[in-house]
Amino acid sequence: MLKRRIIPCLDIKNGRTVKGINFVNLRDAGDPVELAAEYAAQGADELVFLDITATIERRKTLAALVERIAGKINIPFTVGGGIESVGDVSLLIGAGADKITINSSAVRNPGLISEIASEFGSQCVVVAIDTRFADNEWIVYVDGGRTPTNLFTRDWARKAEELGAGEILLTSMNSDGTRDGFSITVTSDVSSIVNIPVIASGGAGTLEHFRDVFWNSSCSAALAASVFHFGEIGIRDLKEYLKKEGIAVRTC
Amino acid sequence: MIAIVKYNAGNIRSVQNAIARLGYESLITDDPEELRKASKVVFPGVGEASSAMNCLRRQGLDTVILSLEQPVLGICLGLQLLCSHSEENDTECLGVFDARVRLFPPVDKVPHMGWNNFLTLKGDLFRGVGIEEDVYFVHSYYPEISSATTATCDYILPFSAAMQRGNFYATQFHPEKSALTGDRILKNFLEL
């Protein structure tokens, strides 16, 4: 049986792992390569690295980091942050990333999704969607959650699939950083209307939150950052718990 | 020396990284001589079947691969290209395995992406591996079950997770991304 995946996310700034609370107030959480290897050993199913400082001069530093990660870990990983062209993707895939994730650049230039998919395959294109519930609608935000767009989240998710996205990383900004649980409604809605895997993100605080999002939506994976980095939830414990709750997960 | 077939498919570096983590050296090459004299050949790949086959034919690697006598390991698209035909752009493949590759019907999410365990398992590649162990898959097309099938997996329907005929071994999943289970399978191949 295909397993539901648990994905630690490592936000990278200046080569270190950080986690923002509601996209601001960054706290330092350690060396990304060490953390990556530790998570892989504990049974993480995949890893996501987001370079939140992604500027052009950082891009090469990021590629070097990706190369170190790829040499060390034996599970798939995704890299994102500031990717704007097929050339950016080529550099990261060439350094050993399995998938890349794009967010604002995909909204501004949807054709980028198709370009990357046709060059490297849909399986490596993760379209990240930051969404916020406002005025009775789930709306897509860009620029790290700072700028609202006029896109409805379900429309954009469908469009991304049509254009060749292989997966959707859906972050509910209403929940992100709160540790009050994943936003079940939007996760359930988006994962039911697309036929590609959806990764739920934003709001994980307890073991039950992971169970609830898997029970109440058809999402394929759940992603979290700080609860793992600060050791509040161990991945091994989480998976044992989910298994007891009847959710198909990989244990090792 | 272990040779990794160089052509226009992604994922080649990850395979080299995994082999290095297990303590073996490898060479990424499209040189027929290097491929012929290697002790083992890995034929990896992530990509699209028809453009990959065209690339292999242009480089003459189709006949080189078919002439190899040492153990060969096809991975993911590598496995599919060793089959007889792929529905992906109606592509004639190398035909080492008498099996066809078909598109998953869209009754569940496609691609089949993530960790899945085995239904059945046999053969040298899986020494020390149990059917309950999970390995990492990413694919939208699946190889049908045939006489060459050595492992099966169930997603939407049962399909070949691994195949073997003579010196040709292949996995639909990615051993290089399958944590300790994958390391074991790769090691089994490297120690053949």
Interface residues (C-beta under 8 A of the other chain):
Chain A: M1 L2 K3 R5 A40 G43 D45 A70 G71 K72 N74 I75 P76 I93 G94 A95 G96 D98 F120 G121 S122 Q123 C124 G166 E167 N195 I196 P197 S220 A221 R250 C252
Chain B: G10 N11 R13 S14 N17 A18 A20 R21 V46 G47 E48 P106 K109 V110 P111 H112 M113 G114 W115 N116 N117 D134 Y136 V138 H139 S140 D154 Y155 H174 E176 K177 S178 A179 L180 T181 G182 D183
